[in-house]
Amino acid sequence: MARKNLPAVQSPIFLTEHGFSFDVIEEEHREFVRAGAHRARQSLRKTIAAYIETGGYLREVRPYIPHGYWASFVDDVVETSLTTATNCMALHERFVELRPDVLQNQLGVSVTAMIHLATAPDAAIDEVIDLCASGQELIVGQVDEVIDRHAGKVSANHRKKSKVDDEPDDLTGEDALAALSEEGVRRRLIPQIIAELQLVLDVLEDAEEMRASGGRAPKTMIEDGIRVRARWLTDALEQVTQLRAKTDVPLVHGTFVERGEYPPGPWADTASFLAYVSSSHGWQRIKADDIPALVERGLIALRGALLA
């Protein structure tokens, strides 16, 4: 795939010994990707304009990163988190046609609120602009309520207010804890879980492609690509579902909270697979000859959970 007018590298990019390797990128695109990563790092500041600018650089180079290497590229080369990179690209995709400085001045909301608006219905963005133009200063929770309303969702705060008209605005006790739990799960944890699961699936699909082409995915490639991520996912899924994966492998963490097991199905299979590959104990059991079956098990489980 040819690309015209590839930009020159502005300054060298140094990698750690175990960092992302540009050897996985086709040689004709390496300098273009290096330059895009450099510009993304330079523009990664906490303003809407910088986030949108960074997202543009990342969207430019994304097609040239081979399947399964994006997370490593973002972490090692751009030196930011996958969540931040995803947010930057979402902001660029949604708001690139507007002047970022004018956009932030018109809205007057935080970067976090802007990130939430990046995936909101157009009508929600229009309403937030109108509210800000009328002089209101909206916090993230108020922006989220506008988004929820236009998305057809009922927020926890709205449900609370609809129960009793003269109830105080501040939640207390059980209601406050429930609201915090819902907000954390709905706005933060669930999207992160899905994104991380997709990255694990990417690694497994890379291994599947290597096998289909006559090669063999090294054990170290699979372990390096999924073990740390699987450890986070095992904990996150347990927090979200309040269920525990069934596994005979000792996990690296424990909890005093008693939790039941998943009912049979793709999420039970996914949780069990992730728990198994999250521990060094599990990888000590896994031999090179076990990798094809392990990859197939993971593909069946994750595809069942994500694509059902």
N, C-alpha and C positions, 0 to 999 in steps of 0.2 A: 504494500500500500504506500504509494508515494505521497509526499507532502511538500508543498512549495514553501520557499522562504523560511526555512527552519531557523529559529533564532540562535545566535551564538551564545555560548556559555559566558556569563558575566564574571563569575569567579569560581574557582575549583570547589568541588564538593568532596569532602573526605568521609570515608565510611569506617566504622569500627571493623575489627577483624571478623566478627561474626554477623555483620550487618547485611543489608540488602545488596545483592550482586547485580550489577547492570548487565552481566553476561546473559541473563535470561531474556533480555530485550533484543529484538532484531537490531543488528549493528547499525543499519541506516537510520534508526530512530533514537539511538542512545543519547546523542548530544541534545536533541530536542527535548527529551524527557529530563535530562540533567538540568537544562535551562529552566524548564517549567517547575521543577522541584525547588530550584534555587529561588525563583521569583515567588513561589508560594510561601517559602519560609520567611522571606523578607517582608511579605505583606501581611503575615499572620499577627495582626494586632487586634485589640478588642474594640473595633468600631465596625459599624455595619458596612461601610465602604471597604474596609480591609477584608472582612469576611467574604463579601461578594467578589472582590478582586482575587482573593485566594481560591475561591471556588471556581473561578474562570480558568485559572492556571491548572487546577487539578482536573477539571473536565476535559481540558485540551489533551493532557497526557494519559488520561485513564485508558483510552482505547489501545495504547501501545504496551500496557503492562499485561503480561501473560496471565491466564486464568489461575487464580490461587495465590498470586504474589502481591496483590494490592495492599493487604494489611501490613506486610513486611515493608513494602515501599513507603507507605505513609509513615510508619513508625520510625524506620531507620534513616530515610532520606529527607522527608519533609519535616521530620521531628515533631510530629503532633499526634494526637490520638485519632483513631478511626472515627469516633463519634464527631470530633471537631471537623474532620475532613468531610464527612457526610453532611454535616450541617452547612458548611461553606458551599458545597456543591448545590445543595437544595436552595440556599439563598440566591446563588447566582442564577440558577435555572428559573426561579420565580421572579426575581426582581432586577435582572440584568438590564432590562430596557428602561428602567427608571434611574435617574441620577441618584446614587446612593446618599450623597450629602443632603439633597433635598428630601429624599425619602425619610431619613432619620429625623430631620428637623420637622417635617410634617407630622410624623407619627409621635415622636417624642417618647417612644417606649424603649425598653431595654433590649439588648442583643438577644436575650433568652426569649422574650416575647416575639421578636422578629423571626427567630428560628421556628417558633410554633406557627406563626403566620405563613411561613414558607410553604406549608402543606395544607393550609386552610382554604375553604371555599372562597371564591372571589368576593361574594357578598359579605363575608366576615371581614375581609380586608377593607372593603368600602366602608363598612360600619365603623371600624376602628379609626379610619382616617377622618370620618365625619365627627366622631366623638372627640378626637384630639383637636380637630379644627374648631370645635365649640368651646375649647378651653379646658377640657377634662384631662387630667393626668392619670393614665391607666397603669396599674401594676399588672404583673404577669397573670395573676389569678383572674382579674377582670377581663383581660384579653382572652384567656382560656374560656371564660364563660361565653363570650361572644362567639368564639369558634365552635364550642359545643352546641350552641343554639342553632347555628347555621348548618352544622353537620348532623343535626337531628338527635343529638345526645342531650341528656339531662345531667347537669353537673351535681356534685354532692352538695355544693352550697345552695343551689337552687332547690334541691329536694328539701334541705333543712328549712329554708325560708317558707316553703309552701305548706309545711306542717302546721305551724301556728304563726299567725301574722305578727303577734307581739313578742315572739321569741327574741332574745338578744342576738345581735349579729355574731358574737363570738361563740364558737362551739366549745364545749367543755366535756371532760370525761370521755365516755365511750364514743360519743359522736365525733369529738375532735380526733381521737385515735383512728377511727374508721375513715375520716376524711383524709388524714395524713397517709394512711395506708393506700387508699384508692388513688390519691394523687401520685404517690410514688410509683405505684404499679402501672397506672395507665399512661402517665406522661414520661416516665423515665425507664423503668425496668423492662417492661414488655417490649418496647421498640428495640432496646439494646439486646435483649435475648434473641429476638428474631434476627437482628443483624449479625450477631455472633454465631448463631446456628448456621446462617447462610455461609459464613466464612469457613466454618468446619466442613460444610457440604462442598464448598469450592475445592478444598484440599483433597477430599475423598474423590471428587470427580476428576481432578487432575491425575490422581493415581489410577483411576479407572481408564482414563484416556491413554496413559502410558502402557497399561496392560493390553488394551485393545490394539495398540500399534506395535505390539511385540516386545515391549520393554517390561521393566519391573520396577515399581516404586520402592525406593529404599525405606527400610524401617525408620531410619533417622529422619527422613523427610516427613513421614506421617506423624511421628512423635513430635517433632519440632513445630509442625503446623497446627496440631490440635490439642496437645496435652494441657498447656496452661489455659487455653481457652475453654477446654472441657471442664477444668477444675472450677473456673468462674461460673460456667453455665450450670454445673451441678448444684452449686450453692444458690444461684439465682432462681433456678427452677424450683428448688425446695422452698425458697422464700415465697414465691408467687403461688405455688399450688398447695403449700403446707402438706406435701406428700414426699415420701422418701423413695429414692430409686432402689430397686432390688439389685444387690451386688454382693459377691463374696470377697471383694477386694477391700482391704482397709483403706478408708479415706483419710485425707490429710487433716481434716477438721471434724469436730463433733459438736453436738448440741445437746443440751439437757431437755429440749422440747421433744415430746413424743409425737411422732408423725406416722400415719398409716402409709400403705403402699399404693402405688398407682393402680387404677383398674386396667385390665388388659386393653391394649391398643397401641397405636403408634407413639403416643407420648410416653407410655410406660417403656416401650422399646428404646426410645430416644434417650430417656433419662438413664436407663440401665447401661446403654452403650457409653454415654458420656461419663458416667461414674467409673466404669471399667477403665477407660482410657485416660482418666484424670489423674491417676495415681502412678507413681514410679513402681509400686508393687505390681500393678497390672502390666506395665511394660516389661518388667522382668520375666513375666510368664510368656509374653508374646515373642515368638521366634520369627525369623525372616519368612519361613514357609507359611506362617499364620496370616501374613499381611493380606493376601487376596481375600480370604474369608472374612477378615476383620473389616476390610474396605466394603465388601458387599453387605455385611451386617449394618454398617453405619449408613450406607446409601439407602437401604430399604427403610431403616428407621427414620432418618431425617427427611427423606422425601415423603414418607407417609405423614409425618407431622407437619411439614411446611406446605405441602401441595394438596393435602386432603381438602 
